[in-house]
Amino acid sequence: MSAWKIAALAVLLALVGCGGNTPEAALQQAAEQLQTRLESKQTGALMELLHPDFQAQRQYDREWARRTATLMFVRHRNVRVIALSQRSWIDPTYPDRGHTEAQVALTGAEALLPQQAGHYQVRLEWRQEQGQWQLVRLEWD
């Protein structure tokens, strides 16, 4: 399994939300934190943004996410996440749940030129717990 899948989170998260003191703005802040933690290789801090029930592709859990992020950080000195398109919204029935769909490009490099790159269609489900948005589901194609 490619370490790039976990980095897909950063792309989506970086572009989510609106301004102001709204659930969308809080979601945007979580996205920015996730991208910063991925790009600065902060595995422990990254894990704080994942919900305890986190699941990727309906089969991978938080431990998988931790191992995958660690592997990516060891392999690549520079990790970048680029959102090609995105759409986010708060669930109208359950206001403590948010969703994001995006196309992302992920790159990893030892210097300026990427050594590895990938393009993914990703879908995220967020849950707001005690005022904080946490990623609970990740799916990609």
N, CA, C and O atoms as CSV, one atom per row, in Angstrom:
chain,resi,resn,atom,element,x,y,z
A,1,MET,N,N,0.843,-1.170,0.000
A,1,MET,CA,C,0.000,0.000,0.000
A,1,MET,C,C,0.889,1.232,0.000
A,1,MET,O,O,1.829,1.315,0.790
A,2,SER,N,N,0.607,2.190,-0.872
A,2,SER,CA,C,1.426,3.382,-1.011
A,2,SER,C,C,1.260,4.336,0.168
A,2,SER,O,O,0.160,4.530,0.685
A,3,ALA,N,N,2.366,4.918,0.572
A,3,ALA,CA,C,2.340,5.902,1.659
A,3,ALA,C,C,1.630,7.175,1.223
A,3,ALA,O,O,1.321,8.019,2.064
A,4,TRP,N,N,1.370,7.331,-0.039
A,4,TRP,CA,C,0.743,8.546,-0.568
A,4,TRP,C,C,-0.716,8.669,-0.171
A,4,TRP,O,O,-1.256,9.775,-0.154
A,5,LYS,N,N,-1.354,7.581,0.141
A,5,LYS,CA,C,-2.773,7.635,0.471
A,5,LYS,C,C,-3.045,8.518,1.684
A,5,LYS,O,O,-4.008,9.284,1.697
A,6,ILE,N,N,-2.201,8.410,2.691
A,6,ILE,CA,C,-2.428,9.206,3.894
A,6,ILE,C,C,-2.203,10.688,3.609
A,6,ILE,O,O,-2.844,11.544,4.219
A,7,ALA,N,N,-1.298,10.991,2.686
A,7,ALA,CA,C,-1.036,12.388,2.351
A,7,ALA,C,C,-2.217,13.021,1.621
A,7,ALA,O,O,-2.356,14.244,1.599
A,8,ALA,N,N,-3.064,12.187,1.025
A,8,ALA,CA,C,-4.236,12.719,0.348
A,8,ALA,C,C,-5.112,13.517,1.305
A,8,ALA,O,O,-5.825,14.429,0.886
A,9,LEU,N,N,-5.059,13.177,2.576
A,9,LEU,CA,C,-5.815,13.918,3.577
A,9,LEU,C,C,-5.458,15.393,3.555
A,9,LEU,O,O,-6.333,16.253,3.654
A,10,ALA,N,N,-4.191,15.679,3.428
A,10,ALA,CA,C,-3.730,17.068,3.523
A,10,ALA,C,C,-4.314,17.932,2.434
A,10,ALA,O,O,-4.698,19.074,2.688
A,11,VAL,N,N,-4.389,17.408,1.220
A,11,VAL,CA,C,-4.909,18.199,0.117
A,11,VAL,C,C,-6.338,18.615,0.385
A,11,VAL,O,O,-6.697,19.785,0.254
A,12,LEU,N,N,-7.130,17.664,0.753
A,12,LEU,CA,C,-8.531,17.950,0.987
A,12,LEU,C,C,-8.712,18.909,2.135
A,12,LEU,O,O,-9.522,19.834,2.073
A,13,LEU,N,N,-7.963,18.682,3.162
A,13,LEU,CA,C,-8.118,19.463,4.362
A,13,LEU,C,C,-7.681,20.901,4.172
A,13,LEU,O,O,-8.251,21.807,4.780
A,14,ALA,N,N,-6.701,21.118,3.358
A,14,ALA,CA,C,-6.158,22.461,3.177
A,14,ALA,C,C,-7.138,23.386,2.481
A,14,ALA,O,O,-7.047,24.604,2.629
A,15,LEU,N,N,-8.065,22.832,1.728
A,15,LEU,CA,C,-8.955,23.678,0.944
A,15,LEU,C,C,-10.401,23.682,1.415
A,15,LEU,O,O,-11.269,24.232,0.738
A,16,VAL,N,N,-10.666,23.089,2.545
A,16,VAL,CA,C,-12.027,22.945,3.036
A,16,VAL,C,C,-12.485,24.215,3.736
A,16,VAL,O,O,-11.691,24.893,4.388
A,17,GLY,N,N,-13.766,24.534,3.599
A,17,GLY,CA,C,-14.339,25.529,4.492
A,17,GLY,C,C,-14.454,26.934,3.960
A,17,GLY,O,O,-14.087,27.231,2.824
A,18,CYS,N,N,-14.981,27.797,4.825
A,18,CYS,CA,C,-15.229,29.203,4.556
A,18,CYS,C,C,-14.592,30.019,5.661
A,18,CYS,O,O,-13.931,29.483,6.552
A,19,GLY,N,N,-14.800,31.325,5.590
A,19,GLY,CA,C,-14.261,32.195,6.627
A,19,GLY,C,C,-15.226,32.330,7.788
A,19,GLY,O,O,-16.334,31.794,7.755
A,20,GLY,N,N,-14.797,33.053,8.818
A,20,GLY,CA,C,-15.667,33.334,9.949
A,20,GLY,C,C,-15.619,32.252,10.999
A,20,GLY,O,O,-14.831,31.310,10.922
A,21,ASN,N,N,-16.496,32.412,11.998
A,21,ASN,CA,C,-16.555,31.474,13.123
A,21,ASN,C,C,-17.706,30.499,12.884
A,21,ASN,O,O,-18.719,30.544,13.583
A,22,THR,N,N,-17.547,29.622,11.899
A,22,THR,CA,C,-18.579,28.679,11.483
A,22,THR,C,C,-18.008,27.261,11.540
A,22,THR,O,O,-16.794,27.090,11.646
A,23,PRO,N,N,-18.862,26.253,11.471
A,23,PRO,CA,C,-18.346,24.882,11.387
A,23,PRO,C,C,-17.415,24.698,10.178
A,23,PRO,O,O,-16.436,23.956,10.259
A,24,GLU,N,N,-17.716,25.362,9.071
A,24,GLU,CA,C,-16.869,25.271,7.889
A,24,GLU,C,C,-15.488,25.871,8.151
A,24,GLU,O,O,-14.479,25.336,7.692
A,25,ALA,N,N,-15.443,26.983,8.891
A,25,ALA,CA,C,-14.157,27.607,9.232
A,25,ALA,C,C,-13.344,26.700,10.152
A,25,ALA,O,O,-12.126,26.598,10.003
A,26,ALA,N,N,-14.000,26.050,11.090
A,26,ALA,CA,C,-13.302,25.115,11.981
A,26,ALA,C,C,-12.768,23.928,11.187
A,26,ALA,O,O,-11.677,23.431,11.465
A,27,LEU,N,N,-13.533,23.478,10.205
A,27,LEU,CA,C,-13.089,22.389,9.341
A,27,LEU,C,C,-11.862,22.835,8.539
A,27,LEU,O,O,-10.916,22.066,8.374
A,28,GLN,N,N,-11.877,24.063,8.047
A,28,GLN,CA,C,-10.734,24.626,7.323
A,28,GLN,C,C,-9.487,24.659,8.211
A,28,GLN,O,O,-8.391,24.329,7.758
A,29,GLN,N,N,-9.654,25.051,9.455
A,29,GLN,CA,C,-8.524,25.097,10.379
A,29,GLN,C,C,-7.942,23.693,10.599
A,29,GLN,O,O,-6.723,23.527,10.637
A,30,ALA,N,N,-8.797,22.701,10.742
A,30,ALA,CA,C,-8.320,21.322,10.891
A,30,ALA,C,C,-7.568,20.888,9.639
A,30,ALA,O,O,-6.551,20.200,9.728
A,31,ALA,N,N,-8.068,21.289,8.471
A,31,ALA,CA,C,-7.402,20.958,7.216
A,31,ALA,C,C,-6.004,21.563,7.156
A,31,ALA,O,O,-5.050,20.899,6.752
A,32,GLU,N,N,-5.892,22.801,7.554
A,32,GLU,CA,C,-4.588,23.464,7.562
A,32,GLU,C,C,-3.629,22.792,8.536
A,32,GLU,O,O,-2.444,22.636,8.239
A,33,GLN,N,N,-4.138,22.397,9.695
A,33,GLN,CA,C,-3.302,21.695,10.669
A,33,GLN,C,C,-2.825,20.362,10.111
A,33,GLN,O,O,-1.662,19.993,10.277
A,34,LEU,N,N,-3.718,19.646,9.453
A,34,LEU,CA,C,-3.353,18.349,8.885
A,34,LEU,C,C,-2.279,18.509,7.818
A,34,LEU,O,O,-1.297,17.767,7.807
A,35,GLN,N,N,-2.459,19.471,6.923
A,35,GLN,CA,C,-1.469,19.689,5.876
A,35,GLN,C,C,-0.125,20.065,6.492
A,35,GLN,O,O,0.908,19.534,6.086
A,36,THR,N,N,-0.127,20.966,7.458
A,36,THR,CA,C,1.114,21.378,8.118
A,36,THR,C,C,1.801,20.195,8.778
A,36,THR,O,O,3.018,20.041,8.679
A,37,ARG,N,N,1.033,19.373,9.441
A,37,ARG,CA,C,1.620,18.216,10.140
A,37,ARG,C,C,2.148,17.176,9.174
A,37,ARG,O,O,3.166,16.540,9.447
A,38,LEU,N,N,1.472,16.991,8.044
A,38,LEU,CA,C,1.984,16.072,7.029
A,38,LEU,C,C,3.278,16.600,6.426
A,38,LEU,O,O,4.277,15.885,6.351
A,39,GLU,N,N,3.251,17.852,5.999
A,39,GLU,CA,C,4.410,18.409,5.319
A,39,GLU,C,C,5.593,18.632,6.263
A,39,GLU,O,O,6.735,18.685,5.808
A,40,SER,N,N,5.341,18.764,7.567
A,40,SER,CA,C,6.446,18.905,8.528
A,40,SER,C,C,6.783,17.579,9.207
A,40,SER,O,O,7.608,17.539,10.120
A,41,LYS,N,N,6.148,16.501,8.764
A,41,LYS,CA,C,6.439,15.137,9.221
A,41,LYS,C,C,6.191,14.951,10.712
A,41,LYS,O,O,7.023,14.369,11.408
A,42,GLN,N,N,5.077,15.431,11.203
A,42,GLN,CA,C,4.713,15.304,12.615
A,42,GLN,C,C,3.687,14.182,12.784
A,42,GLN,O,O,2.486,14.442,12.858
A,43,THR,N,N,4.154,12.950,12.844
A,43,THR,CA,C,3.257,11.791,12.912
A,43,THR,C,C,2.347,11.844,14.136
A,43,THR,O,O,1.138,11.647,14.011
A,44,GLY,N,N,2.903,12.105,15.306
A,44,GLY,CA,C,2.098,12.137,16.529
A,44,GLY,C,C,1.022,13.207,16.461
A,44,GLY,O,O,-0.130,12.958,16.815
A,45,ALA,N,N,1.393,14.388,16.009
A,45,ALA,CA,C,0.428,15.481,15.893
A,45,ALA,C,C,-0.616,15.167,14.821
A,45,ALA,O,O,-1.784,15.526,14.968
A,46,LEU,N,N,-0.200,14.503,13.751
A,46,LEU,CA,C,-1.130,14.095,12.703
A,46,LEU,C,C,-2.190,13.156,13.258
A,46,LEU,O,O,-3.372,13.283,12.940
A,47,MET,N,N,-1.759,12.212,14.091
A,47,MET,CA,C,-2.676,11.233,14.650
A,47,MET,C,C,-3.736,11.880,15.539
A,47,MET,O,O,-4.836,11.346,15.671
A,48,GLU,N,N,-3.421,13.016,16.145
A,48,GLU,CA,C,-4.402,13.721,16.978
A,48,GLU,C,C,-5.588,14.217,16.165
A,48,GLU,O,O,-6.663,14.445,16.720
A,49,LEU,N,N,-5.408,14.390,14.847
A,49,LEU,CA,C,-6.493,14.866,13.991
A,49,LEU,C,C,-7.390,13.743,13.488
A,49,LEU,O,O,-8.440,14.000,12.900
A,50,LEU,N,N,-6.978,12.497,13.718
A,50,LEU,CA,C,-7.795,11.364,13.272
A,50,LEU,C,C,-8.722,10.918,14.397
A,50,LEU,O,O,-8.298,10.779,15.544
A,51,HIS,N,N,-9.972,10.698,14.064
A,51,HIS,CA,C,-10.978,10.235,15.006
A,51,HIS,C,C,-10.581,8.848,15.531
A,51,HIS,O,O,-9.955,8.078,14.802
A,52,PRO,N,N,-10.932,8.517,16.775
A,52,PRO,CA,C,-10.624,7.170,17.307
A,52,PRO,C,C,-11.167,6.039,16.431
A,52,PRO,O,O,-10.587,4.954,16.399
A,53,ASP,N,N,-12.272,6.278,15.721
A,53,ASP,CA,C,-12.860,5.262,14.841
A,53,ASP,C,C,-12.404,5.404,13.391
A,53,ASP,O,O,-13.053,4.865,12.494
A,54,PHE,N,N,-11.309,6.114,13.139
A,54,PHE,CA,C,-10.815,6.343,11.774
A,54,PHE,C,C,-10.723,5.035,11.004
A,54,PHE,O,O,-10.304,4.001,11.525
A,55,GLN,N,N,-11.132,5.122,9.734
A,55,GLN,CA,C,-11.053,3.968,8.853
A,55,GLN,C,C,-10.811,4.459,7.432
A,55,GLN,O,O,-11.457,5.405,6.982
A,56,ALA,N,N,-9.881,3.818,6.725
A,56,ALA,CA,C,-9.587,4.134,5.329
A,56,ALA,C,C,-9.934,2.927,4.472
A,56,ALA,O,O,-9.620,1.791,4.828
A,57,GLN,N,N,-10.575,3.176,3.357
A,57,GLN,CA,C,-10.957,2.126,2.413
A,57,GLN,C,C,-11.730,0.986,3.088
A,57,GLN,O,O,-11.675,-0.156,2.631
A,58,ARG,N,N,-12.437,1.287,4.155
A,58,ARG,CA,C,-13.255,0.323,4.896
A,58,ARG,C,C,-12.461,-0.863,5.449
A,58,ARG,O,O,-13.038,-1.889,5.808
A,59,GLN,N,N,-11.127,-0.713,5.517
A,59,GLN,CA,C,-10.336,-1.829,6.029
A,59,GLN,C,C,-9.114,-1.411,6.828
A,59,GLN,O,O,-8.580,-2.221,7.586
A,60,TYR,N,N,-8.656,-0.182,6.686
A,60,TYR,CA,C,-7.453,0.259,7.388
A,60,TYR,C,C,-7.812,1.155,8.565
A,60,TYR,O,O,-8.734,1.964,8.471
A,61,ASP,N,N,-7.087,1.014,9.673
A,61,ASP,CA,C,-7.393,1.756,10.893
A,61,ASP,C,C,-6.334,2.817,11.204
A,61,ASP,O,O,-5.471,3.113,10.378
A,62,ARG,N,N,-6.417,3.376,12.404
A,62,ARG,CA,C,-5.474,4.416,12.830
A,62,ARG,C,C,-4.033,3.909,12.840
A,62,ARG,O,O,-3.117,4.651,12.484
A,63,GLU,N,N,-3.826,2.688,13.232
A,63,GLU,CA,C,-2.467,2.143,13.268
A,63,GLU,C,C,-1.887,2.072,11.864
A,63,GLU,O,O,-0.707,2.359,11.662
A,64,TRP,N,N,-2.704,1.693,10.902
A,64,TRP,CA,C,-2.272,1.691,9.508
A,64,TRP,C,C,-1.885,3.110,9.086
A,64,TRP,O,O,-0.857,3.302,8.436
A,65,ALA,N,N,-2.696,4.100,9.448
A,65,ALA,CA,C,-2.412,5.491,9.096
A,65,ALA,C,C,-1.078,5.938,9.702
A,65,ALA,O,O,-0.285,6.603,9.036
A,66,ARG,N,N,-0.833,5.574,10.959
A,66,ARG,CA,C,0.421,5.946,11.619
A,66,ARG,C,C,1.616,5.312,10.916
A,66,ARG,O,O,2.609,5.987,10.645
A,67,ARG,N,N,1.524,4.029,10.621
A,67,ARG,CA,C,2.635,3.336,9.946
A,67,ARG,C,C,2.869,3.898,8.548
A,67,ARG,O,O,4.015,4.091,8.143
A,68,THR,N,N,1.798,4.160,7.811
A,68,THR,CA,C,1.907,4.674,6.453
A,68,THR,C,C,2.533,6.061,6.437
A,68,THR,O,O,3.404,6.339,5.612
A,69,ALA,N,N,2.095,6.936,7.348
A,69,ALA,CA,C,2.673,8.278,7.435
A,69,ALA,C,C,4.150,8.195,7.801
A,69,ALA,O,O,4.973,8.892,7.207
A,70,THR,N,N,4.492,7.357,8.767
A,70,THR,CA,C,5.892,7.216,9.186
A,70,THR,C,C,6.749,6.750,8.021
A,70,THR,O,O,7.840,7.280,7.809
A,71,LEU,N,N,6.281,5.776,7.268
A,71,LEU,CA,C,7.017,5.271,6.108
A,71,LEU,C,C,7.223,6.373,5.078
A,71,LEU,O,O,8.323,6.525,4.547
A,72,MET,N,N,6.178,7.141,4.791
A,72,MET,CA,C,6.286,8.242,3.831
A,72,MET,C,C,7.314,9.263,4.302
A,72,MET,O,O,8.108,9.755,3.500
A,73,PHE,N,N,7.308,9.586,5.589
A,73,PHE,CA,C,8.226,10.586,6.137
A,73,PHE,C,C,9.673,10.104,6.070
A,73,PHE,O,O,10.582,10.909,5.866
A,74,VAL,N,N,9.898,8.798,6.241
A,74,VAL,CA,C,11.257,8.249,6.177
A,74,VAL,C,C,11.752,8.233,4.734
A,74,VAL,O,O,12.922,8.515,4.475
A,75,ARG,N,N,10.885,7.909,3.814
A,75,ARG,CA,C,11.271,7.797,2.393
A,75,ARG,C,C,11.523,9.141,1.725
A,75,ARG,O,O,12.365,9.234,0.832
A,76,HIS,N,N,10.814,10.178,2.138
A,76,HIS,CA,C,10.872,11.457,1.426
A,76,HIS,C,C,11.145,12.611,2.381
A,76,HIS,O,O,10.455,12.785,3.385
A,77,ARG,N,N,12.152,13.386,2.050
A,77,ARG,CA,C,12.461,14.560,2.862
A,77,ARG,C,C,11.389,15.632,2.674
A,77,ARG,O,O,11.042,16.336,3.622
A,78,ASN,N,N,10.863,15.757,1.452
A,78,ASN,CA,C,9.839,16.760,1.153
A,78,ASN,C,C,8.565,16.078,0.680
A,78,ASN,O,O,8.596,15.254,-0.235
A,79,VAL,N,N,7.455,16.419,1.300
A,79,VAL,CA,C,6.141,15.909,0.915
A,79,VAL,C,C,5.262,17.112,0.602
A,79,VAL,O,O,5.162,18.036,1.409
A,80,ARG,N,N,4.625,17.104,-0.568
A,80,ARG,CA,C,3.741,18.194,-0.951
A,80,ARG,C,C,2.396,17.630,-1.389
A,80,ARG,O,O,2.317,16.559,-1.991
A,81,VAL,N,N,1.346,18.373,-1.073
A,81,VAL,CA,C,-0.015,17.994,-1.414
A,81,VAL,C,C,-0.625,19.135,-2.216
A,81,VAL,O,O,-0.611,20.284,-1.774
A,82,ILE,N,N,-1.168,18.820,-3.406
A,82,ILE,CA,C,-1.725,19.840,-4.286
A,82,ILE,C,C,-3.168,19.469,-4.614
A,82,ILE,O,O,-3.424,18.401,-5.172
A,83,ALA,N,N,-4.105,20.341,-4.272
A,83,ALA,CA,C,-5.515,20.094,-4.582
A,83,ALA,C,C,-5.813,20.611,-5.991
A,83,ALA,O,O,-5.582,21.779,-6.301
A,84,LEU,N,N,-6.323,19.723,-6.826
A,84,LEU,CA,C,-6.678,20.102,-8.187
A,84,LEU,C,C,-8.120,20.596,-8.251
A,84,LEU,O,O,-8.456,21.467,-9.054
A,85,SER,N,N,-8.964,20.029,-7.396
A,85,SER,CA,C,-10.359,20.488,-7.243
A,85,SER,C,C,-10.866,19.941,-5.919
A,85,SER,O,O,-10.355,18.941,-5.414
A,86,GLN,N,N,-11.878,20.604,-5.356
A,86,GLN,CA,C,-12.446,20.127,-4.091
A,86,GLN,C,C,-13.841,20.695,-3.892
A,86,GLN,O,O,-14.203,21.740,-4.432
A,87,ARG,N,N,-14.617,19.956,-3.086
A,87,ARG,CA,C,-15.964,20.382,-2.702
A,87,ARG,C,C,-16.206,19.847,-1.300
A,87,ARG,O,O,-16.042,18.654,-1.047
A,88,SER,N,N,-16.602,20.742,-0.378
A,88,SER,CA,C,-16.866,20.348,1.013
A,88,SER,C,C,-18.222,20.870,1.448
A,88,SER,O,O,-18.699,21.891,0.951
A,89,TRP,N,N,-18.846,20.150,2.395
A,89,TRP,CA,C,-20.131,20.579,2.915
A,89,TRP,C,C,-20.379,19.959,4.278
A,89,TRP,O,O,-19.807,18.927,4.627
A,90,ILE,N,N,-21.241,20.609,5.033
A,90,ILE,CA,C,-21.702,20.095,6.322
A,90,ILE,C,C,-22.990,19.334,6.058
A,90,ILE,O,O,-23.845,19.807,5.309
A,91,ASP,N,N,-23.141,18.173,6.655
A,91,ASP,CA,C,-24.340,17.359,6.477
A,91,ASP,C,C,-25.544,18.118,7.018
A,91,ASP,O,O,-25.535,18.507,8.186
A,92,PRO,N,N,-26.590,18.345,6.205
A,92,PRO,CA,C,-27.745,19.108,6.674
A,92,PRO,C,C,-28.564,18.382,7.749
A,92,PRO,O,O,-29.259,19.033,8.529
A,93,THR,N,N,-28.493,17.063,7.803
A,93,THR,CA,C,-29.235,16.295,8.798
A,93,THR,C,C,-28.455,16.138,10.094
A,93,THR,O,O,-29.029,16.185,11.182
A,94,TYR,N,N,-27.156,15.953,9.976
A,94,TYR,CA,C,-26.280,15.761,11.131
A,94,TYR,C,C,-25.202,16.848,11.103
A,94,TYR,O,O,-24.161,16.654,10.476
A,95,PRO,N,N,-25.426,17.980,11.762
A,95,PRO,CA,C,-24.486,19.102,11.678
A,95,PRO,C,C,-23.122,18.839,12.303
A,95,PRO,O,O,-22.222,19.673,12.193
A,96,ASP,N,N,-22.957,17.696,12.955
A,96,ASP,CA,C,-21.639,17.353,13.495
A,96,ASP,C,C,-20.845,16.491,12.514
A,96,ASP,O,O,-19.812,15.929,12.877
A,97,ARG,N,N,-21.327,16.385,11.270
A,97,ARG,CA,C,-20.642,15.612,10.242
A,97,ARG,C,C,-20.406,16.479,9.011
A,97,ARG,O,O,-21.281,17.225,8.570
A,98,GLY,N,N,-19.213,16.358,8.479
A,98,GLY,CA,C,-18.852,17.084,7.266
A,98,GLY,C,C,-18.295,16.118,6.238
A,98,GLY,O,O,-17.864,15.013,6.569
A,99,HIS,N,N,-18.311,16.552,4.984
A,99,HIS,CA,C,-17.840,15.716,3.881
A,99,HIS,C,C,-16.974,16.556,2.951
A,99,HIS,O,O,-17.195,17.755,2.784
A,100,THR,N,N,-15.993,15.910,2.355
A,100,THR,CA,C,-15.140,16.558,1.362
A,100,THR,C,C,-14.878,15.570,0.246
A,100,THR,O,O,-14.627,14.390,0.490
A,101,GLU,N,N,-14.937,16.065,-0.989
A,101,GLU,CA,C,-14.531,15.300,-2.164
A,101,GLU,C,C,-13.501,16.144,-2.896
A,101,GLU,O,O,-13.676,17.355,-3.031
A,102,ALA,N,N,-12.428,15.517,-3.371
A,102,ALA,CA,C,-11.381,16.284,-4.052
A,102,ALA,C,C,-10.555,15.396,-4.962
A,102,ALA,O,O,-10.503,14.176,-4.807
A,103,GLN,N,N,-9.913,16.052,-5.917
A,103,GLN,CA,C,-8.869,15.431,-6.716
A,103,GLN,C,C,-7.571,16.019,-6.214
A,103,GLN,O,O,-7.437,17.238,-6.104
A,104,VAL,N,N,-6.610,15.159,-5.907
A,104,VAL,CA,C,-5.350,15.629,-5.342
A,104,VAL,C,C,-4.153,15.022,-6.069
A,104,VAL,O,O,-4.212,13.906,-6.586
A,105,ALA,N,N,-3.072,15.788,-6.092
A,105,ALA,CA,C,-1.776,15.301,-6.565
A,105,ALA,C,C,-0.838,15.315,-5.372
A,105,ALA,O,O,-0.773,16.300,-4.636
A,106,LEU,N,N,-0.113,14.224,-5.182
A,106,LEU,CA,C,0.820,14.090,-4.071
A,106,LEU,C,C,2.211,13.866,-4.626
A,106,LEU,O,O,2.403,13.072,-5.546
A,107,THR,N,N,3.192,14.576,-4.057
A,107,THR,CA,C,4.565,14.389,-4.493
A,107,THR,C,C,5.473,14.187,-3.295
A,107,THR,O,O,5.215,14.685,-2.199
A,108,GLY,N,N,6.539,13.446,-3.531
A,108,GLY,CA,C,7.570,13.238,-2.526
A,108,GLY,C,C,8.919,13.390,-3.175
A,108,GLY,O,O,9.129,12.944,-4.303
A,109,ALA,N,N,9.855,14.032,-2.454
A,109,ALA,CA,C,11.166,14.293,-3.042
A,109,ALA,C,C,12.234,14.353,-1.964
A,109,ALA,O,O,11.946,14.578,-0.788
A,110,GLU,N,N,13.465,14.149,-2.390
A,110,GLU,CA,C,14.620,14.347,-1.515
A,110,GLU,C,C,15.145,15.765,-1.678
A,110,GLU,O,O,15.776,16.298,-0.766
A,111,ALA,N,N,14.895,16.377,-2.819
A,111,ALA,CA,C,15.331,17.752,-3.083
A,111,ALA,C,C,14.164,18.483,-3.752
A,111,ALA,O,O,13.019,18.345,-3.322
A,112,LEU,N,N,14.446,19.250,-4.791
A,112,LEU,CA,C,13.394,20.033,-5.440
A,112,LEU,C,C,12.541,19.227,-6.409
A,112,LEU,O,O,11.339,19.469,-6.515
A,113,LEU,N,N,13.136,18.277,-7.115
A,113,LEU,CA,C,12.400,17.515,-8.123
A,113,LEU,C,C,11.712,16.309,-7.488
A,113,LEU,O,O,12.339,15.545,-6.754
A,114,PRO,N,N,10.413,16.141,-7.775
A,114,PRO,CA,C,9.684,14.998,-7.192
A,114,PRO,C,C,10.260,13.668,-7.672
A,114,PRO,O,O,10.598,13.508,-8.844
A,115,GLN,N,N,10.363,12.719,-6.744
A,115,GLN,CA,C,10.783,11.364,-7.066
A,115,GLN,C,C,9.580,10.452,-7.236
A,115,GLN,O,O,9.665,9.411,-7.888
A,116,GLN,N,N,8.461,10.850,-6.645
A,116,GLN,CA,C,7.248,10.055,-6.728
A,116,GLN,C,C,6.073,11.018,-6.766
A,116,GLN,O,O,6.068,12.040,-6.079
A,117,ALA,N,N,5.082,10.680,-7.573
A,117,ALA,CA,C,3.887,11.520,-7.662
A,117,ALA,C,C,2.689,10.614,-7.907
A,117,ALA,O,O,2.817,9.535,-8.485
A,118,GLY,N,N,1.530,11.065,-7.461
A,118,GLY,CA,C,0.302,10.305,-7.662
A,118,GLY,C,C,-0.892,11.234,-7.745
A,118,GLY,O,O,-0.873,12.335,-7.195
A,119,HIS,N,N,-1.936,10.783,-8.440
A,119,HIS,CA,C,-3.173,11.547,-8.589
A,119,HIS,C,C,-4.308,10.685,-8.041
A,119,HIS,O,O,-4.427,9.513,-8.399
A,120,TYR,N,N,-5.148,11.264,-7.166
A,120,TYR,CA,C,-6.206,10.506,-6.503
A,120,TYR,C,C,-7.505,11.290,-6.446
A,120,TYR,O,O,-7.503,12.514,-6.313
A,121,GLN,N,N,-8.611,10.571,-6.548
A,121,GLN,CA,C,-9.943,11.102,-6.248
A,121,GLN,C,C,-10.226,10.630,-4.831
A,121,GLN,O,O,-10.281,9.424,-4.587
A,122,VAL,N,N,-10.408,11.559,-3.884
A,122,VAL,CA,C,-10.584,11.177,-2.486
A,122,VAL,C,C,-11.910,11.694,-1.936
A,122,VAL,O,O,-12.434,12.722,-2.366
A,123,ARG,N,N,-12.434,10.936,-0.963
A,123,ARG,CA,C,-13.666,11.301,-0.269
A,123,ARG,C,C,-13.386,11.179,1.229
A,123,ARG,O,O,-12.889,10.158,1.703
A,124,LEU,N,N,-13.713,12.236,1.954
A,124,LEU,CA,C,-13.483,12.273,3.396
A,124,LEU,C,C,-14.788,12.469,4.132
A,124,LEU,O,O,-15.680,13.175,3.661
A,125,GLU,N,N,-14.896,11.843,5.288
A,125,GLU,CA,C,-16.018,12.103,6.191
A,125,GLU,C,C,-15.419,12.571,7.511
A,125,GLU,O,O,-14.512,11.945,8.060
A,126,TRP,N,N,-15.944,13.681,8.004
A,126,TRP,CA,C,-15.472,14.302,9.236
A,126,TRP,C,C,-16.527,14.165,10.320
A,126,TRP,O,O,-17.718,14.073,10.023
A,127,ARG,N,N,-16.105,14.152,11.553
A,127,ARG,CA,C,-17.021,14.179,12.685
A,127,ARG,C,C,-16.512,15.221,13.670
A,127,ARG,O,O,-15.323,15.278,13.982
A,128,GLN,N,N,-17.434,16.038,14.149
A,128,GLN,CA,C,-17.071,17.059,15.130
A,128,GLN,C,C,-17.269,16.489,16.528
A,128,GLN,O,O,-18.377,16.112,16.908
A,129,GLU,N,N,-16.171,16.431,17.292
A,129,GLU,CA,C,-16.178,15.894,18.652
A,129,GLU,C,C,-15.682,16.987,19.592
A,129,GLU,O,O,-14.554,17.458,19.445
A,130,GLN,N,N,-16.491,17.391,20.542
A,130,GLN,CA,C,-16.125,18.411,21.518
A,130,GLN,C,C,-15.579,19.663,20.840
A,130,GLN,O,O,-14.581,20.235,21.280
A,131,GLY,N,N,-16.243,20.081,19.768
A,131,GLY,CA,C,-15.884,21.303,19.061
A,131,GLY,C,C,-14.730,21.180,18.085
A,131,GLY,O,O,-14.340,22.179,17.480
A,132,GLN,N,N,-14.169,19.991,17.910
A,132,GLN,CA,C,-13.034,19.788,17.007
A,132,GLN,C,C,-13.420,18.821,15.882
A,132,GLN,O,O,-14.010,17.769,16.129
A,133,TRP,N,N,-13.080,19.193,14.644
A,133,TRP,CA,C,-13.308,18.296,13.517
A,133,TRP,C,C,-12.207,17.244,13.478
A,133,TRP,O,O,-11.022,17.560,13.587
A,134,GLN,N,N,-12.620,15.985,13.320
A,134,GLN,CA,C,-11.675,14.879,13.201
A,134,GLN,C,C,-12.066,14.028,12.001
A,134,GLN,O,O,-13.246,13.831,11.713
A,135,LEU,N,N,-11.065,13.537,11.320
A,135,LEU,CA,C,-11.286,12.698,10.155
A,135,LEU,C,C,-11.663,11.297,10.610
A,135,LEU,O,O,-10.923,10.652,11.353
A,136,VAL,N,N,-12.834,10.831,10.151
A,136,VAL,CA,C,-13.310,9.509,10.561
A,136,VAL,C,C,-13.280,8.497,9.412
A,136,VAL,O,O,-13.119,7.303,9.661
A,137,ARG,N,N,-13.432,8.946,8.156
A,137,ARG,CA,C,-13.419,8.035,7.003
A,137,ARG,C,C,-12.617,8.658,5.872
A,137,ARG,O,O,-12.678,9.864,5.634
A,138,LEU,N,N,-11.859,7.805,5.175
A,138,LEU,CA,C,-11.096,8.199,3.993
A,138,LEU,C,C,-11.272,7.125,2.939
A,138,LEU,O,O,-11.053,5.943,3.205
A,139,GLU,N,N,-11.666,7.530,1.749
A,139,GLU,CA,C,-11.805,6.618,0.606
A,139,GLU,C,C,-11.078,7.267,-0.573
A,139,GLU,O,O,-11.068,8.493,-0.682
A,140,TRP,N,N,-10.468,6.466,-1.461
A,140,TRP,CA,C,-9.793,7.014,-2.627
A,140,TRP,C,C,-9.877,6.060,-3.806
A,140,TRP,O,O,-10.041,4.851,-3.643
A,141,ASP,N,N,-9.762,6.632,-4.995
A,141,ASP,CA,C,-9.684,5.884,-6.267
A,141,ASP,C,C,-8.391,6.291,-6.947
A,141,ASP,O,O,-8.086,5.804,-8.036
